[in-house]
Amino acid sequence: MKTVLIPQDHTQFFFSCVALGNFDGVHRGHQLLIRTCETLAKEHNLSSIVYTFFKHHRAYFGNFHEVITENSAKEYVINKLFDVDFLAFQTLDDAFLNQTPEQFVKTVLKDTLHAKIVTVGEHYSFGKGGAGDATLLKSLCENEGIKVVIVPLMTENGEMLSSTAVRRAVQCGDMDKANRILGYDFFMAGTIVHGNHIGSAIGFPTVNVVPAPDQLLPRFGVYATKTVIENKEYDGVTNIGLKPTIGSDRPVAETHLFAVHSDLYGKTAHVKFIQMLRPEQKFASIEELKAQIARDKEHAKAYLGTDKTE
């Protein structure tokens, strides 16, 4: 998969099948839409393109901050799950956001992406102020010789699988629900940085990842987690929050890995949140904190089925 920025990257697209959407979280509903695009592209000998925004469009107006998958995470998930030819990030400016639906179809879909088939969800909107919907898109595209396939919304137990539902579940610490809607484990990615080394001093060394400013955070607390570093996965227990016993001026994900004892600083970690064990809390002393971490570790091992012979 090749990742391109539009319009900065002047890649010459061939005739294509395009999946349109913001795809925050790339949840199971999004996956159905992208998989439909992937299948149609192969059937019709077209390039497959996932077309999305480099930054969430609401963030451009300054009233939206937290995303389930920031740009690099979105790229990571799509590359893992699909075999598409291109991931095209549309950069945002006033000129793009002020396009009419007609201009979007002509300048983006036809002239830039050379679309022959487009897949969208039922609630898709486009053009200035979201003036266009999936029905209008289908009509406008037909005039340009582009077929539009509207993919039905995915529901489960009467609930729509959506980015909003994922966001609410993550913010409540309900990782079972969030991960079920996503179809994979919610994760936080970042470079492992030095902390205050208190964990090492009390016998529970941690790898520390500082979330991106726009990263959606789980409810502050302690979680059973699986962390991927250099294609290896390690069971562990993670505290995400402000470390009230010690104090921190920004949220940090501190993960104690059960079976790693090497220097990991500077490496990239993907921390996957499996189950919330307890809310974050303040302890009266470091000794109380140490005793609780030992209990958290055993609870996480039991939940994850970790082999006790480390």
Disulfide bonds with the S-S distance in Angstrom:
none
